């Protein structure tokens, strides 16, 4: 898609320049959560994503931060559970991404 790759064409488009893909923004949001060190090696694997919203475009040079809220916890087996978090990612001015992520986690 030109808005992610072609700088000249992107300047003429609705976003007035290059923007990150939504999938890239989502991946970065997950990375920022993991880097907070809240669960470190306790996360075994992702299991589900829901209510994914790409709210505003993310531009080169935007500084992002992610706020994580635990919205559900379930026991799966004696050593594991499912943790669901709401990831809300912001640039300096506004929310740009929101999504629910469930992960298999060591208990």
N, CA, C and O atoms as a printed pandas DataFrame, in Angstrom:
     atom_number atom_name residue_name chain_id  residue_number  x_coord  y_coord  z_coord
0              1         N          UNK        A               1    0.841   -1.172    0.000
1              2        CA          UNK        A               1    0.000    0.000    0.000
2              3         C          UNK        A               1    0.886    1.235    0.000
3              4         O          UNK        A               1    1.834    1.342    0.779
4              5         N          UNK        A               2    0.563    2.153   -0.878
5              6        CA          UNK        A               2    1.427    3.321   -1.102
6              7         C          UNK        A               2    1.650    4.154    0.156
7              8         O          UNK        A               2    2.727    4.727    0.321
8              9         N          UNK        A               3    0.654    4.239    1.056
9             10        CA          UNK        A               3    0.800    5.089    2.248
10            11         C          UNK        A               3    1.845    4.570    3.222
11            12         O          UNK        A               3    2.219    5.272    4.161
12            13         N          UNK        A               4    2.321    3.348    3.008
13            14        CA          UNK        A               4    3.365    2.769    3.852
14            15         C          UNK        A               4    4.725    2.783    3.163
15            16         O          UNK        A               4    5.753    2.634    3.823
16            17         N          UNK        A               5    4.743    2.962    1.837
17            18        CA          UNK        A               5    5.980    2.757    1.085
18            19         C          UNK        A               5    6.411    3.912    0.181
19            20         O          UNK        A               5    7.606    4.170    0.043
20            21         N          UNK        A               6    5.473    4.598   -0.423
21            22        CA          UNK        A               6    5.786    5.598   -1.441
22            23         C          UNK        A               6    5.616    7.005   -0.863
23            24         O          UNK        A               6    4.501    7.516   -0.768
24            25         N          UNK        A               7    6.726    7.616   -0.483
25            26        CA          UNK        A               7    6.678    8.904    0.203
26            27         C          UNK        A               7    5.999    9.990   -0.617
27            28         O          UNK        A               7    5.188   10.745   -0.082
28            29         N          UNK        A               8    6.309   10.082   -1.887
29            30        CA          UNK        A               8    5.712   11.121   -2.741
30            31         C          UNK        A               8    4.201   10.928   -2.884
31            32         O          UNK        A               8    3.428   11.872   -2.718
32            33         N          UNK        A               9    3.798    9.722   -3.185
33            34        CA          UNK        A               9    2.360    9.450   -3.336
34            35         C          UNK        A               9    1.634    9.610   -1.993
35            36         O          UNK        A               9    0.508   10.104   -1.944
36            37         N          UNK        A              10    2.287    9.192   -0.915
37            38        CA          UNK        A              10    1.681    9.311    0.414
38            39         C          UNK        A              10    1.438   10.768    0.795
39            40         O          UNK        A              10    0.444   11.073    1.455
40            41         N          UNK        A              11    2.322   11.664    0.394
41            42        CA          UNK        A              11    2.139   13.095    0.688
42            43         C          UNK        A              11    0.867   13.634    0.046
43            44         O          UNK        A              11    0.275   14.589    0.549
44            45         N          UNK        A              12    0.444   13.030   -1.061
45            46        CA          UNK        A              12   -0.751   13.483   -1.767
46            47         C          UNK        A              12   -2.027   12.782   -1.276
47            48         O          UNK        A              12   -3.134   13.160   -1.661
48            49         N          UNK        A              13   -1.866   11.775   -0.437
49            50        CA          UNK        A              13   -3.007   10.993    0.041
50            51         C          UNK        A              13   -3.667   11.603    1.263
51            52         O          UNK        A              13   -3.295   12.688    1.709
52            53         N          UNK        A              14   -4.630   10.908    1.786
53            54        CA          UNK        A              14   -5.433   11.409    2.903
54            55         C          UNK        A              14   -4.659   11.572    4.210
55            56         O          UNK        A              14   -5.112   12.293    5.098
56            57         N          UNK        A              15   -3.502   10.918    4.348
57            58        CA          UNK        A              15   -2.732   11.009    5.594
58            59         C          UNK        A              15   -1.585   12.013    5.517
59            60         O          UNK        A              15   -0.893   12.240    6.509
60            61         N          UNK        A              16   -1.382   12.615    4.350
61            62        CA          UNK        A              16   -0.346   13.640    4.155
62            63         C          UNK        A              16    1.059   13.143    4.459
63            64         O          UNK        A              16    1.899   13.915    4.921
64            65         N          UNK        A              17    1.320   11.887    4.211
65            66        CA          UNK        A              17    2.651   11.332    4.406
66            67         C          UNK        A              17    2.610    9.854    4.718
67            68         O          UNK        A              17    1.545    9.246    4.825
68            69         N          UNK        A              18    3.793    9.293    4.861
69            70        CA          UNK        A              18    3.957    7.872    5.188
70            71         C          UNK        A              18    3.381    7.597    6.576
71            72         O          UNK        A              18    3.571    8.386    7.502
72            73         N          UNK        A              19    2.684    6.484    6.712
73            74        CA          UNK        A              19    2.195    6.037    8.020
74            75         C          UNK        A              19    2.572    4.565    8.211
75            76         O          UNK        A              19    2.809    3.835    7.249
76            77         N          UNK        A              20    2.620    4.158    9.469
77            78        CA          UNK        A              20    2.864    2.752    9.801
78            79         C          UNK        A              20    1.622    1.933    9.467
79            80         O          UNK        A              20    0.504    2.447    9.523
80            81         N          UNK        A              21    1.809    0.687    9.126
81            82        CA          UNK        A              21    0.652   -0.193    8.938
82            83         C          UNK        A              21    0.025   -0.489   10.298
83            84         O          UNK        A              21    0.690   -0.420   11.331
84            85         N          UNK        A              22   -1.245   -0.815   10.280
85            86        CA          UNK        A              22   -1.918   -1.163   11.525
86            87         C          UNK        A              22   -1.283   -2.372   12.194
87            88         O          UNK        A              22   -1.169   -2.420   13.419
88            89         N          UNK        A              23   -0.868   -3.348   11.393
89            90        CA          UNK        A              23   -0.243   -4.549   11.950
90            91         C          UNK        A              23    1.081   -4.194   12.630
91            92         O          UNK        A              23    1.412   -4.755   13.675
92            93         N          UNK        A              24    1.828   -3.275   12.048
93            94        CA          UNK        A              24    3.076   -2.829   12.668
94            95         C          UNK        A              24    2.788   -2.132   14.003
95            96         O          UNK        A              24    3.479   -2.366   14.994
96            97         N          UNK        A              25    1.770   -1.282   14.017
97            98        CA          UNK        A              25    1.391   -0.594   15.256
98            99         C          UNK        A              25    0.964   -1.601   16.318
99           100         O          UNK        A              25    1.321   -1.459   17.488
100          101         N          UNK        A              26    0.205   -2.613   15.919
101          102        CA          UNK        A              26   -0.227   -3.639   16.866
102          103         C          UNK        A              26    0.974   -4.409   17.415
103          104         O          UNK        A              26    1.052   -4.657   18.618
104          105         N          UNK        A              27    1.904   -4.787   16.546
105          106        CA          UNK        A              27    3.091   -5.526   16.978
106          107         C          UNK        A              27    3.938   -4.676   17.928
107          108         O          UNK        A              27    4.457   -5.185   18.921
108          109         N          UNK        A              28    4.075   -3.405   17.629
109          110        CA          UNK        A              28    4.840   -2.517   18.496
110          111         C          UNK        A              28    4.157   -2.362   19.858
111          112         O          UNK        A              28    4.828   -2.297   20.887
112          113         N          UNK        A              29    2.831   -2.304   19.861
113          114        CA          UNK        A              29    2.087   -2.209   21.121
114          115         C          UNK        A              29    2.356   -3.435   21.993
115          116         O          UNK        A              29    2.561   -3.307   23.200
116          117         N          UNK        A              30    2.357   -4.619   21.384
117          118        CA          UNK        A              30    2.662   -5.851   22.119
118          119         C          UNK        A              30    4.091   -5.809   22.653
119          120         O          UNK        A              30    4.339   -6.179   23.800
120          121         N          UNK        A              31    5.026   -5.360   21.827
121          122        CA          UNK        A              31    6.431   -5.251   22.233
122          123         C          UNK        A              31    6.582   -4.308   23.434
123          124         O          UNK        A              31    7.311   -4.609   24.379
124          125         N          UNK        A              32    5.890   -3.174   23.387
125          126        CA          UNK        A              32    5.984   -2.209   24.494
126          127         C          UNK        A              32    5.436   -2.807   25.782
127          128         O          UNK        A              32    5.958   -2.535   26.863
128          129         N          UNK        A              33    4.375   -3.629   25.674
129          130        CA          UNK        A              33    3.844   -4.302   26.861
130          131         C          UNK        A              33    4.878   -5.264   27.426
131          132         O          UNK        A              33    5.154   -5.241   28.626
132          133         N          UNK        A              34    5.446   -6.101   26.586
133          134        CA          UNK        A              34    6.421   -7.087   27.044
134          135         C          UNK        A              34    7.635   -6.394   27.673
135          136         O          UNK        A              34    8.161   -6.861   28.683
136          137         N          UNK        A              35    8.077   -5.282   27.078
137          138        CA          UNK        A              35    9.233   -4.556   27.607
138          139         C          UNK        A              35    8.979   -3.948   28.983
139          140         O          UNK        A              35    9.929   -3.597   29.682
140          141         N          UNK        A              36    7.719   -3.817   29.384
141          142        CA          UNK        A              36    7.425   -3.317   30.725
142          143         C          UNK        A              36    7.878   -4.309   31.789
143          144         O          UNK        A              36    8.014   -3.948   32.958
144          145         N          UNK        A              37    8.111   -5.554   31.391
145          146        CA          UNK        A              37    8.643   -6.567   32.304
146          147         C          UNK        A              37    7.644   -7.077   33.321
147          148         O          UNK        A              37    8.040   -7.658   34.332
148          149         N          UNK        A              38    6.360   -6.875   33.080
149          150        CA          UNK        A              38    5.358   -7.289   34.057
150          151         C          UNK        A              38    5.268   -8.807   34.170
151          152         O          UNK        A              38    5.059   -9.326   35.267
152          153         N          UNK        A              39    5.419   -9.523   33.075
153          154        CA          UNK        A              39    5.262  -10.971   33.096
154          155         C          UNK        A              39    6.490  -11.696   32.582
155          156         O          UNK        A              39    6.601  -12.914   32.722
156          157         N          UNK        A              40    7.402  -10.962   31.992
157          158        CA          UNK        A              40    8.668  -11.483   31.488
158          159         C          UNK        A              40    8.509  -12.854   30.867
159          160         O          UNK        A              40    7.798  -12.996   29.872
160          161         N          UNK        A              41    9.146  -13.860   31.418
161          162        CA          UNK        A              41    9.143  -15.196   30.813
162          163         C          UNK        A              41    7.914  -16.022   31.170
163          164         O          UNK        A              41    7.822  -17.189   30.787
164          165         N          UNK        A              42    6.965  -15.431   31.900
165          166        CA          UNK        A              42    5.751  -16.164   32.250
166          167         C          UNK        A              42    4.788  -16.296   31.073
167          168         O          UNK        A              42    3.940  -17.188   31.068
168          169         N          UNK        A              43    4.910  -15.419   30.077
169          170        CA          UNK        A              43    4.060  -15.518   28.892
170          171         C          UNK        A              43    4.573  -16.665   28.031
171          172         O          UNK        A              43    5.726  -16.663   27.599
172          173         N          UNK        A              44    3.707  -17.643   27.786
173          174        CA          UNK        A              44    4.074  -18.817   26.995
174          175         C          UNK        A              44    3.776  -18.573   25.516
175          176         O          UNK        A              44    4.612  -18.841   24.653
176          177         N          UNK        A              45    2.570  -18.059   25.232
177          178        CA          UNK        A              45    2.169  -17.845   23.839
178          179         C          UNK        A              45    0.904  -17.002   23.793
179          180         O          UNK        A              45    0.098  -17.016   24.724
180          181         N          UNK        A              46    0.743  -16.276   22.708
181          182        CA          UNK        A              46   -0.508  -15.579   22.467
182          183         C          UNK        A              46   -1.578  -16.587   22.078
183          184         O          UNK        A              46   -1.281  -17.594   21.434
184          185         N          UNK        A              47   -2.830  -16.321   22.468
185          186        CA          UNK        A              47   -3.915  -17.250   22.144
186          187         C          UNK        A              47   -5.059  -16.607   21.371
187          188         O          UNK        A              47   -5.784  -17.295   20.653
188          189         N          UNK        A              48   -5.229  -15.295   21.510
189          190        CA          UNK        A              48   -6.400  -14.677   20.890
190          191         C          UNK        A              48   -6.237  -13.157   20.871
191          192         O          UNK        A              48   -5.607  -12.575   21.753
192          193         N          UNK        A              49   -6.819  -12.528   19.844
193          194        CA          UNK        A              49   -6.891  -11.070   19.771
194          195         C          UNK        A              49   -8.335  -10.707   19.444
195          196         O          UNK        A              49   -8.970  -11.342   18.602
196          197         N          UNK        A              50   -8.843   -9.681   20.116
197          198        CA          UNK        A              50  -10.218   -9.243   19.883
198          199         C          UNK        A              50  -10.306   -7.724   19.912
199          200         O          UNK        A              50   -9.452   -7.036   20.471
200          201         N          UNK        A              51  -11.352   -7.235   19.299
201          202        CA          UNK        A              51  -11.671   -5.807   19.341
202          203         C          UNK        A              51  -10.481   -4.930   18.980
203          204         O          UNK        A              51  -10.188   -3.956   19.673
204          205         N          UNK        A              52   -9.803   -5.272   17.903
205          206        CA          UNK        A              52   -8.641   -4.528   17.425
206          207         C          UNK        A              52   -9.131   -3.257   16.734
207          208         O          UNK        A              52   -9.982   -3.308   15.845
208          209         N          UNK        A              53   -8.580   -2.116   17.157
209          210        CA          UNK        A              53   -8.991   -0.833   16.586
210          211         C          UNK        A              53   -7.755   -0.009   16.238
211          212         O          UNK        A              53   -6.941    0.310   17.104
212          213         N          UNK        A              54   -7.632    0.324   14.979
213          214        CA          UNK        A              54   -6.589    1.236   14.515
214          215         C          UNK        A              54   -7.244    2.613   14.465
215          216         O          UNK        A              54   -7.935    2.936   13.498
216          217         N          UNK        A              55   -7.034    3.417   15.488
217          218        CA          UNK        A              55   -7.827    4.620   15.719
218          219         C          UNK        A              55   -7.305    5.836   14.942
219          220         O          UNK        A              55   -8.075    6.565   14.317
220          221         N          UNK        A              56   -6.014    6.034   14.992
221          222        CA          UNK        A              56   -5.383    7.172   14.311
222          223         C          UNK        A              56   -4.102    6.685   13.648
223          224         O          UNK        A              56   -3.508    5.707   14.101
224          225         N          UNK        A              57   -3.666    7.356   12.575
225          226        CA          UNK        A              57   -2.423    6.937   11.930
226          227         C          UNK        A              57   -1.205    7.199   12.809
227          228         O          UNK        A              57   -1.190    8.119   13.627
228          229         N          UNK        A              58   -0.189    6.365   12.617
229          230        CA          UNK        A              58    1.096    6.526   13.295
230          231         C          UNK        A              58    2.111    6.934   12.235
231          232         O          UNK        A              58    2.258    6.273   11.207
232          233         N          UNK        A              59    2.807    8.035   12.504
233          234        CA          UNK        A              59    3.753    8.612   11.542
234          235         C          UNK        A              59    5.193    8.332   11.962
235          236         O          UNK        A              59    5.461    8.113   13.143
236          237         N          UNK        A              60    6.122    8.337   11.003
237          238        CA          UNK        A              60    7.540    8.212   11.358
238          239         C          UNK        A              60    7.908    9.286   12.383
239          240         O          UNK        A              60    7.525   10.448   12.246
240          241         N          UNK        A              61    8.640    8.889   13.391
241          242        CA          UNK        A              61    9.051    9.819   14.434
242          243         C          UNK        A              61    8.087    9.919   15.604
243          244         O          UNK        A              61    8.440   10.484   16.640
244          245         N          UNK        A              62    6.871    9.381   15.466
245          246        CA          UNK        A              62    5.947    9.387   16.604
246          247         C          UNK        A              62    6.547    8.590   17.753
247          248         O          UNK        A              62    7.077    7.497   17.550
248          249         N          UNK        A              63    6.463    9.131   18.938
249          250        CA          UNK        A              63    6.860    8.391   20.136
250          251         C          UNK        A              63    5.599    7.800   20.743
251          252         O          UNK        A              63    4.640    8.516   21.029
252          253         N          UNK        A              64    5.609    6.498   20.934
253          254        CA          UNK        A              64    4.431    5.795   21.415
254          255         C          UNK        A              64    4.649    5.253   22.813
255          256         O          UNK        A              64    5.771    4.926   23.198
256          257         N          UNK        A              65    3.571    5.163   23.565
257          258        CA          UNK        A              65    3.594    4.446   24.840
258          259         C          UNK        A              65    2.295    3.653   24.951
259          260         O          UNK        A              65    1.261    4.044   24.410
260          261         N          UNK        A              66    2.369    2.542   25.656
261          262        CA          UNK        A              66    1.234    1.631   25.788
262          263         C          UNK        A              66    0.838    1.510   27.247
263          264         O          UNK        A              66    1.682    1.309   28.120
264          265         N          UNK        A              67   -0.441    1.633   27.498
265          266        CA          UNK        A              67   -1.008    1.400   28.828
266          267         C          UNK        A              67   -1.700    0.041   28.783
267          268         O          UNK        A              67   -2.469   -0.247   27.866
268          269         N          UNK        A              68   -1.418   -0.786   29.783
269          270        CA          UNK        A              68   -1.933   -2.153   29.810
270          271         C          UNK        A              68   -2.858   -2.311   31.010
271          272         O          UNK        A              68   -2.497   -1.978   32.139
272          273         N          UNK        A              69   -4.051   -2.823   30.747
273          274        CA          UNK        A              69   -5.009   -3.071   31.821
274          275         C          UNK        A              69   -5.425   -4.536   31.755
275          276         O          UNK        A              69   -5.875   -5.003   30.709
276          277         N          UNK        A              70   -5.279   -5.264   32.856
277          278        CA          UNK        A              70   -5.738   -6.653   32.918
278          279         C          UNK        A              70   -7.259   -6.623   32.987
279          280         O          UNK        A              70   -7.842   -5.997   33.873
280          281         N          UNK        A              71   -7.897   -7.315   32.034
281          282        CA          UNK        A              71   -9.361   -7.316   32.016
282          283         C          UNK        A              71   -9.967   -8.687   32.307
283          284         O          UNK        A              71  -11.175   -8.791   32.524
284          285         N          UNK        A              72   -9.136   -9.754   32.317
285          286        CA          UNK        A              72   -9.670  -11.074   32.636
286          287         C          UNK        A              72   -8.528  -12.026   32.960
287          288         O          UNK        A              72   -7.445  -11.930   32.382
288          289         N          UNK        A              73   -8.776  -12.941   33.885
289          290        CA          UNK        A              73   -7.826  -14.009   34.227
290          291         C          UNK        A              73   -8.627  -15.290   34.420
291          292         O          UNK        A              73   -9.643  -15.300   35.115
292          293         N          UNK        A              74   -8.155  -16.378   33.794
293          294        CA          UNK        A              74   -8.826  -17.674   33.927
294          295         C          UNK        A              74   -7.777  -18.760   34.135
295          296         O          UNK        A              74   -6.719  -18.733   33.506
296          297         N          UNK        A              75   -8.064  -19.704   35.005
297          298        CA          UNK        A              75   -7.209  -20.858   35.178
298          299         C          UNK        A              75   -7.464  -21.823   34.030
299          300         O          UNK        A              75   -8.615  -22.126   33.713
300          301         N          UNK        A              76   -6.398  -22.305   33.410
301          302        CA          UNK        A              76   -6.526  -23.250   32.296
302          303         C          UNK        A              76   -6.223  -24.665   32.792
303          304         O          UNK        A              76   -7.054  -25.564   32.665
304          305         N          UNK        A              77   -5.060  -24.850   33.343
305          306        CA          UNK        A              77   -4.649  -26.101   33.963
306          307         C          UNK        A              77   -3.958  -25.710   35.257
307          308         O          UNK        A              77   -3.881  -24.526   35.587
308          309         N          UNK        A              78   -3.460  -26.682   35.985
309          310        CA          UNK        A              78   -2.861  -26.364   37.283
310          311         C          UNK        A              78   -1.658  -25.434   37.173
311          312         O          UNK        A              78   -1.410  -24.650   38.089
312          313         N          UNK        A              79   -0.905  -25.498   36.074
313          314        CA          UNK        A              79    0.279  -24.647   35.949
314          315         C          UNK        A              79    0.084  -23.458   35.026
315          316         O          UNK        A              79    0.974  -22.613   34.925
316          317         N          UNK        A              80   -1.053  -23.367   34.351
317          318        CA          UNK        A              80   -1.227  -22.298   33.372
318          319         C          UNK        A              80   -2.581  -21.605   33.516
319          320         O          UNK        A              80   -3.493  -22.095   34.182
320          321         N          UNK        A              81   -2.671  -20.470   32.878
321          322        CA          UNK        A              81   -3.922  -19.727   32.838
322          323         C          UNK        A              81   -3.962  -18.873   31.587
323          324         O          UNK        A              81   -2.993  -18.803   30.831
324          325         N          UNK        A              82   -5.092  -18.230   31.385
325          326        CA          UNK        A              82   -5.249  -17.290   30.281
326          327         C          UNK        A              82   -5.391  -15.897   30.893
327          328         O          UNK        A              82   -6.268  -15.651   31.721
328          329         N          UNK        A              83   -4.525  -15.009   30.475
329          330        CA          UNK        A              83   -4.551  -13.621   30.910
330          331         C          UNK        A              83   -4.977  -12.778   29.711
331          332         O          UNK        A              83   -4.396  -12.891   28.631
332          333         N          UNK        A              84   -5.987  -11.939   29.901
333          334        CA          UNK        A              84   -6.426  -11.041   28.826
334          335         C          UNK        A              84   -6.167   -9.615   29.266
335          336         O          UNK        A              84   -6.557   -9.200   30.357
336          337         N          UNK        A              85   -5.502   -8.874   28.394
337          338        CA          UNK        A              85   -5.187   -7.481   28.680
338          339         C          UNK        A              85   -5.762   -6.594   27.580
339          340         O          UNK        A              85   -5.948   -7.019   26.440
340          341         N          UNK        A              86   -6.033   -5.362   27.955
341          342        CA          UNK        A              86   -6.419   -4.333   26.999
342          343         C          UNK        A              86   -5.199   -3.458   26.785
343          344         O          UNK        A              86   -4.718   -2.813   27.716
344          345         N          UNK        A              87   -4.701   -3.437   25.557
345          346        CA          UNK        A              87   -3.567   -2.591   25.201
346          347         C          UNK        A              87   -4.117   -1.307   24.597
347          348         O          UNK        A              87   -4.886   -1.348   23.636
348          349         N          UNK        A              88   -3.726   -0.173   25.156
349          350        CA          UNK        A              88   -4.099    1.134   24.615
350          351         C          UNK        A              88   -2.811    1.881   24.328
351          352         O          UNK        A              88   -2.025    2.149   25.237
352          353         N          UNK        A              89   -2.595    2.215   23.067
353          354        CA          UNK        A              89   -1.339    2.842   22.650
354          355         C          UNK        A              89   -1.609    4.277   22.220
355          356         O          UNK        A              89   -2.574    4.568   21.514
356          357         N          UNK        A              90   -0.728    5.163   22.669
357          358        CA          UNK        A              90   -0.889    6.600   22.454
358          359         C          UNK        A              90    0.370    7.196   21.843
359          360         O          UNK        A              90    1.479    6.733   22.109
360          361         N          UNK        A              91    0.194    8.225   21.024
361          362        CA          UNK        A              91    1.311    9.096   20.687
362          363         C          UNK        A              91    1.258   10.236   21.705
363          364         O          UNK        A              91    0.572   10.095   22.717
364          365         N          UNK        A              92    1.932   11.331   21.490
365          366        CA          UNK        A              92    1.938   12.406   22.491
366          367         C          UNK        A              92    0.576   13.053   22.675
367          368         O          UNK        A              92    0.329   13.678   23.706
368          369         N          UNK        A              93   -0.314   12.916   21.695
369          370        CA          UNK        A              93   -1.563   13.663   21.715
370          371         C          UNK        A              93   -2.823   12.827   21.897
371          372         O          UNK        A              93   -3.796   13.299   22.484
372          373         N          UNK        A              94   -2.818   11.584   21.398
373          374        CA          UNK        A              94   -4.072   10.846   21.354
374          375         C          UNK        A              94   -3.854    9.342   21.246
375          376         O          UNK        A              94   -2.755    8.870   20.955
376          377         N          UNK        A              95   -4.936    8.606   21.489
377          378        CA          UNK        A              95   -4.896    7.153   21.344
378          379         C          UNK        A              95   -4.835    6.813   19.860
379          380         O          UNK        A              95   -5.590    7.359   19.055
380          381         N          UNK        A              96   -3.924    5.903   19.506
381          382        CA          UNK        A              96   -3.774    5.493   18.110
382          383         C          UNK        A              96   -4.171    4.037   17.884
383          384         O          UNK        A              96   -4.461    3.644   16.754
384          385         N          UNK        A              97   -4.188    3.235   18.943
385          386        CA          UNK        A              97   -4.483    1.799   18.814
386          387         C          UNK        A              97   -5.107    1.304   20.105
387          388         O          UNK        A              97   -4.796    1.787   21.193
388          389         N          UNK        A              98   -6.003    0.319   19.959
389          390        CA          UNK        A              98   -6.554   -0.367   21.125
390          391         C          UNK        A              98   -6.884   -1.789   20.713
391          392         O          UNK        A              98   -7.384   -2.023   19.613
392          393         N          UNK        A              99   -6.607   -2.733   21.590
393          394        CA          UNK        A              99   -6.948   -4.111   21.298
394          395         C          UNK        A              99   -6.822   -4.999   22.523
395          396         O          UNK        A              99   -6.025   -4.735   23.423
396          397         N          UNK        A             100   -7.617   -6.047   22.543
397          398        CA          UNK        A             100   -7.558   -7.045   23.608
398          399         C          UNK        A             100   -6.661   -8.185   23.153
399          400         O          UNK        A             100   -6.772   -8.668   22.027
400          401         N          UNK        A             101   -5.783   -8.604   24.033
401          402        CA          UNK        A             101   -4.853   -9.687   23.726
402          403         C          UNK        A             101   -4.912  -10.697   24.859
403          404         O          UNK        A             101   -4.785  -10.339   26.030
404          405         N          UNK        A             102   -5.105  -11.958   24.502
405          406        CA          UNK        A             102   -5.083  -13.037   25.495
406          407         C          UNK        A             102   -3.829  -13.857   25.292
407          408         O          UNK        A             102   -3.423  -14.136   24.163
408          409         N          UNK        A             103   -3.218  -14.241   26.407
409          410        CA          UNK        A             103   -1.992  -15.032   26.357
410          411         C          UNK        A             103   -2.078  -16.183   27.335
411          412         O          UNK        A             103   -2.694  -16.081   28.396
412          413         N          UNK        A             104   -1.442  -17.288   26.952
413          414        CA          UNK        A             104   -1.256  -18.413   27.851
414          415         C          UNK        A             104   -0.105  -18.040   28.755
415          416         O          UNK        A             104    0.954  -17.633   28.278
416          417         N          UNK        A             105   -0.297  -18.173   30.058
417          418        CA          UNK        A             105    0.701  -17.705   31.008
418          419         C          UNK        A             105    0.938  -18.748   32.094
419          420         O          UNK        A             105    0.022  -19.458   32.509
420          421         N          UNK        A             106    2.189  -18.824   32.543
421          422        CA          UNK        A             106    2.505  -19.692   33.691
422          423         C          UNK        A             106    1.855  -19.079   34.922
423          424         O          UNK        A             106    1.808  -17.858   35.069
424          425         N          UNK        A             107    1.356  -19.934   35.801
425          426        CA          UNK        A             107    0.749  -19.434   37.045
426          427         C          UNK        A             107    1.748  -19.483   38.165
427          428         O          UNK        A             107    1.430  -19.106   39.293
